[in-house]
Amino acid sequence: MSSLLKKPAPTNLTLKNQDGEDVCLGDFVGKKPTIVFFYPKDETYGCTREVCSFRDSHSVFSEAGAIVVGVSSDSIESHKRFAERQNLPYQLLSDPNGEARKAFDVSPTLGILPGRVTYLINKEGIVEDIFNSQLDFNGHAKRAVEFIKSHA
């Protein structure tokens, strides 16, 4: 389990989104409820199911004024194709050097697979809950919806 539970989420990170624009986590973490989910790889079966479950629940997040961002080590170009193919209404951030994974303390699964972990951050910027499951693809968005409904 991450050492971030019940602690402030990292805000001093700037990553590029699928459009090549800089996104600084400090622009919204600590100001709005935020869901930051880390996933292994664009265009894979499990990751597609996961990002689509966040997409399908997006109205719950936007109505609550919450921000959702997905993070993987894939390139900006890969994120752009993936976001367009899946019609994603939220940003995917490229973390090619793993700096966000390190800042959020996302451990690999079995020592080799990039971790699939979702951080549920309240509007004060505190990590309220962490959902860590490599195989429960839909559970990440489900847990995020429960979090937003209880914090709206």
Secondary structure, 3 states (H helix, E strand, C coil): CCCCCCCECCCCCEEEECCCCEEEHHHCECCECEEEEECCCCCCHHHHHHHHHHHHCHHHHHHCCCEEEEEECCCHHHHHHHHHHCCCCCEEEECCCCHHHHHCCCCCECCCECCCEEEEECCCCEEEEEEECCCCCCHHHHHHHHHHHHHC
